[in-house]
């Protein structure tokens, strides 16, 4: 859950640059947005890898029967 909160925070932080790029036409804000989106992409990939690892561990680890 920690990583999803980090992703949400990263997206929230991009709000000002979104406005500057789309509403005011500042190209430098677009560069910052692209950089921030790349960081979000990396964080999402980390999360996907973690999920895949957990799924594989669950398949190989037998569940105890009650």
C-alpha positions as CSV (number, residue, x, y, z in Angstrom):
1,X,0.0,0.0,0.0
2,X,3.0,2.3,0.5
3,X,3.9,2.4,-3.2
4,X,0.4,3.3,-4.3
5,X,0.4,6.2,-1.9
6,X,3.7,7.3,-3.3
7,X,2.3,7.1,-6.8
8,X,-0.8,9.2,-5.7
9,X,1.5,11.8,-4.2
10,X,3.6,12.0,-7.3
11,X,0.5,12.5,-9.4
12,X,-0.8,15.2,-7.0
13,X,2.5,17.0,-7.2
14,X,2.2,17.3,-11.0
15,X,-1.0,19.5,-10.7
16,X,0.7,22.9,-11.0
17,X,2.8,21.8,-14.0
18,X,-0.3,20.4,-15.7
19,X,-2.0,23.8,-15.4
20,X,1.1,25.7,-16.5
21,X,1.5,23.5,-19.6
22,X,-2.0,23.2,-20.8
23,X,-3.5,26.5,-19.7
24,X,-0.5,28.8,-19.9
25,X,1.4,27.1,-22.7
26,X,4.7,26.8,-20.8
27,X,6.9,24.2,-22.6
28,X,9.2,23.9,-19.6
29,X,6.3,22.6,-17.5
30,X,5.7,19.9,-20.2
31,X,9.3,18.8,-19.8
32,X,8.9,18.5,-16.0
33,X,5.6,16.6,-16.6
34,X,7.3,14.1,-18.9
35,X,10.1,13.6,-16.3
36,X,7.5,13.1,-13.5
37,X,5.5,10.7,-15.6
38,X,8.6,8.7,-16.3
39,X,9.2,8.4,-12.5
40,X,5.5,7.3,-12.1
41,X,6.1,4.7,-14.7
42,X,9.2,3.4,-12.9
43,X,7.3,3.2,-9.6
44,X,4.4,1.4,-11.3
45,X,6.8,-1.1,-12.8
46,X,8.4,-1.7,-9.3
47,X,4.9,-2.3,-8.0
48,X,4.1,-4.7,-10.8
49,X,7.3,-6.7,-10.2
50,X,6.5,-6.9,-6.4
51,X,3.0,-8.2,-7.2
52,X,4.4,-10.8,-9.6
53,X,6.9,-12.0,-7.0
54,X,4.2,-12.3,-4.4
55,X,2.0,-14.3,-6.8
56,X,4.8,-16.7,-7.7
57,X,5.7,-17.2,-4.0
58,X,2.0,-18.0,-3.2
59,X,2.0,-20.6,-6.0
60,X,5.2,-22.3,-4.7
61,X,4.4,-22.2,-1.0
62,X,1.9,-24.8,0.1
63,X,-1.0,-23.4,2.1
64,X,-1.4,-25.1,5.5
65,X,-4.7,-26.9,5.9
66,X,-6.7,-26.4,9.0
